[in-house]
Amino acid sequence: MKKQITYCLHIIVVMFFGSVVNAQNVTGVVSDMNGPLPGINVVEKGTTNGTATDFDGHYNITVMDSQAILVFSGIGFNTMELAVNGQTQINVELTEDLETLDEVVLVGYSSQKKSTLTGAVSVVNLTNLEKTRVVNVAKALQGQVAGVQVTSSTGAPGDPIQVRIRGEGTIGNNDPLYVIDGIPTRDINFLNPADIESMSILKDASAAAIYGSRASGGVVLITTKSGKVGKVSFDVNYYTGISYASNLPKMLNTEQYMNTVEKAWINSSRSGTNPYTADKGRSDFSDTDWLDELFETGRSQNLQLTASGGSEKIQFLLSLGYNDQDGIVVYDHDKYKRLNYRTNLNVDLTERLKIGTNLQLTYATQDALSSKGDEPGIIRHALLRPPVLGVYKDKNDPTYSVNDPFTDLPFYQHNDKDTGGWESDKYEWSQNPVALAYFTDDVRSSFRTFGNIYAEYSFLKDKELTFRTNVGVDLSFYHNKKFNANFGDDDGGGSDRDKGQGRQNRPNSLNEDRAESRTITFNNTLNYVKTIAEKHDLSVLVGTEFIENYDSSVGASRMRFGITDPTFRYIDYGGTEVDVWNGGSASEWALFSVFGSGTYVYDGKYMVTANLRADASSRFSEKNRWGYFPSVSAGWKISDENFLKDVSWLSNLKLRAGWGRLGNQEIDNYAYLTLISQVDGKVVVDRYGNDDLKWETSESSNFGIDLGFLRNSLSISADYFVKRTTDILLPVGLPSIVGDVSPTIVNAGEVLNKGFEFTLNYRNSDHAFKYGINANFATLINSVERLQTKEVGQSLNSFFGYKMEGIYQNQAEIDAHLSGTLNPSAKPGDIKFADLNDDGIINSDDRTFTGDAIPDLTYGVTLFANYKGFDFSCMFQGVEGVDKYNDAKKIIDYDTRPFNYTTHILGAWDGEGTSNTIPRVTFEDNGSSKQSSIYVEDASYFRLKNIEIGYTVNAIQGLQDLRFYISGQNLLTSTKYTGLDPESTDTTDKGTYPLASSVLLGVNVKF
């Protein structure tokens, strides 16, 4: 027995050391004809043992058998297998696989070769996208794709992003449709940019018609990352940094302010002693820079962990992302946090049957504050509040409170204004923006589950026919909770029960809302792909889709909380005698679709694609429920013709043309029905329905050309499009005689968008120093052809008002210009408006269009380079020919109340010939109350959106990659706009939270 045990141990030892002896380390460099290739997979065939090449194409792998076979593979290259045969160094040169490159473009429910695309489809450069270091995927698209305009609503963390593809065609919802792993949605705020594998944008109807009724705003197709065959790999990416406000307007200091309001009093024809002259040099004056007091240094951090791998049968990916942003306003009530978890699993059960799932879980919280100048207008009041007022009260002030140490009413003493309780006649009652930020308590949280499970089965001998079934779920829970704390000085107002309380939020209150949104998507497709006689490529797809949505919400509010500690900020602790409110509602909609698509390519040179989708929407009555959306496109790859095959410098020349129709169903549920309610036992109509309501339709044509030179190192694409939207879904108010009812939705209007798009890409990889450029720009003309309340020929978002010609220099000029006006009230130094009908009277007949909020030109330029371990990239982005109504300018520099001013006011008119652009300062109306061109400003800008420098270290045992980088966002802006930020979605700027400039430090480790 002992001998047998010894013999077995001997066999085990021999086998173990035999395998060690046979193991062999292999190194080498993988390259192509242009140089080393990073990121190429090197795997020992038949195992999960593998690695990837570093930045310089080097690899290092230990194989378990000196006779093993190494498999070299990478996207865009032909796979190569080489036997080790005892070698310790194997250098490999891979060849480009054009077939593989062509297969990476998503075009709907399937993929298509890039060389055979006939519609306007743009593929997003994900390398550029990764280096933007932004939290929102939509924001990362800014400046990346011609014809795609991306705008931040504000600079506040967590605020939404607006995306427009080829302009605005309706007064309703112009948002694109996003399709993530085959599941449609209107919102991608929850998506982690680090989880994206590929992204395509369908810009014209010939490409997007397969999505029919929801595609009028364009379609963005997103595929998330999945595991690859090979050993488990890990990717850790972390960055942290600071952010700060930049390009802020310069406000008056106390000395400048007092001189200005003193002059305004003089120019206002007021009698008596000038109170501002007497106030100069007061010891209780401060010299507060309110913008400096309000804005602080923000901080952010982002962590991304990814693990992936798999065998030839099963591939998996696990991803965890955490983002934490603290904005640039004091007291940390402008935070945004998001936690993402994603798992992707793909399993080949048999050679023909494949199943998989993608699941995303997201939890996000936003500490929101008024970021658009809306109530209570924190940013707006930082512009308004005079510098003579301090931030905090003196601790010896009898009105000082530890719980509310902030100044409020100007030089407050007590609550009786009539007996000098505060200086109400001299200094306007603006609010303390720092106090507003301190007392803000508005937390919005969401939990979202988004994912799908699918199965694919391939039929026929060569698997030409594939059936795919896909079920998706989009489930969201929302919780908004806002506590309005009472604070400020007691001005003597309020109801009897609230006497003695501060004037802000009197009485205190709590609003709380919870909501649920559930969308289920079920689609099935049958796809036939066949190559016949090596020259005829045929692809046919048919499918069905059913989408069902259900939304519900409940809410409640109460006032007069006796205890305001955060522990007791719940509905149950509020007053119950009066002002108790609660409510709830629910709605649902559904969409059923049948669609088909076919593509035929002959000899790789002549191609045609046709799509047809029929949608039935519950948002329309039965007689108009179905909408039909066809498209057709064709292409000719001239560079493959015999007469051009010998032109070595021409790599690609293709012409494209397409036509199609798209739809829009983005209106309220039940819009075609009459809504009624019961009030005091009587049934009343809340809104009259419209049984004739039908689809809004967009018809577009696209003509394009694709060019490639010098082995496609230089590529150029150009497109011209015309998009006409008809039967616009428009809410129309009814005459008051009908009653107090909500607007009825009707089909009324027509809008035209047309423009050019150009894209240029160049790469030079012939030497150790590699560099390139991606550039794009697009023009756009937007005009109303027919629409109630809009004049034909003007833009949808155009401004209407009086046109400023200059400043009246003397009385004679006033008399001549206003010759038809009896006793004109204008004075020298007032604004001179254009008399468009030459009647000597300035009235409503002299109003005209003064600007356009839709840009004429959008552009983006990305530069990148690398040398050995160093890499560099920067992206510039901008818009031209766009206007914004600067309402903040109106209330700061042109108001009749003694708010603060910007330093522009120092150049105001002060006698004949002193200024023809800025009117006299006064507490009277100098023409500034009119809505005019003086407030419509050119909001064009040129901005350095991102710059990043990195260094990659390769020679570290156990690590595949180690990269350090420093990144900057919004570091440089050039603009003529005088507001806080030229980039925001609102056409009227009331004091918008500006985009912050940021500097980040990061590290990326792969092993």
Secondary structure, 3 states (H helix, E strand, C coil): CHHHHHHHHHHHHHHHHHHHHHCEEEEEEEEECCEECCCCEEEECCCCCEEECCCCCEEEEEECCCCCEEEEEECCEEEEEEECCCCCECCEECCECHHHHHCCEECCCCEECHHHCCCCEEECCHHHHHCCCCCCHHHHCCCCCCCEEEEECCCCCCCCEEEEECCCCCCCCCCCEEEECCEEECCCCCCCHHHEEEEEEECCHHHHHHHHHHCCCCEEEEEECCCCCEEEEEEEEEEEEEEECCCCCCECCHHHHHHHHHHHHHCCCCCCCCHHHHHCCCCCCCCCCHHHHHECCEEEEEEEEEEEEECCCEEEEEEEEEEEEECCEHHHCCEEEEEEEEEEEEEECCCCEEEEEEEEEEEEEEECCCCCCCCCCHHHHHHHCCCCCCCECCCCCCCCCCCCCECCCCCCCCCCHHHCCCCCCCCCCCCCHHHHHHHCCEEEEEEEEEEEEEEEEEECCCCCEEEEEEEEEEEEEEEEEEEECCECCCCCCCCHHHCCCCCECCCCEEEEEEEEEEEEEEEEEEEEEEEECCCEEEEEEEEEEEEEEEEEEEEEEEECCCCCCHHHCCHHHCCCCCCCEEEEEEEEEEEEEEEEEEEEEECCCEEEEEEEEEEEECCCCHHHCEEEEEEEEEEEEHHHCHHHCCCCCEEEEEEEEEEEEEEECCCCCCCCCCEEEEECCEEEEEECCCCCCCCEEEEEEEEEEEEEECCCCEEEEEEEEEEEEECCEEEECCCHHHCCCECEEEECCEEEEEEEEEEEEEEECCCCEEEEEEEEEEECEEEEEECCCCCCCCCCCEEEEECEEEECCCHHHHHHHCCCCCCCCCCCCCEEECCCCCCCCCCHHHCEEEEECCCCEEEEEEEEEEECCEEEEEEEEEEECCEEEEHHHHHHHCCCCCCCCEHHHHHCCCCCCCCCCCCCCCCCCCCCCCCEHHHEEECCEEEEEEEEEEEEECCCCCCCEEEEEEEEEEEEEEECCCCCCCCCCCCEECCCCCCCEEEEEEEEEEC
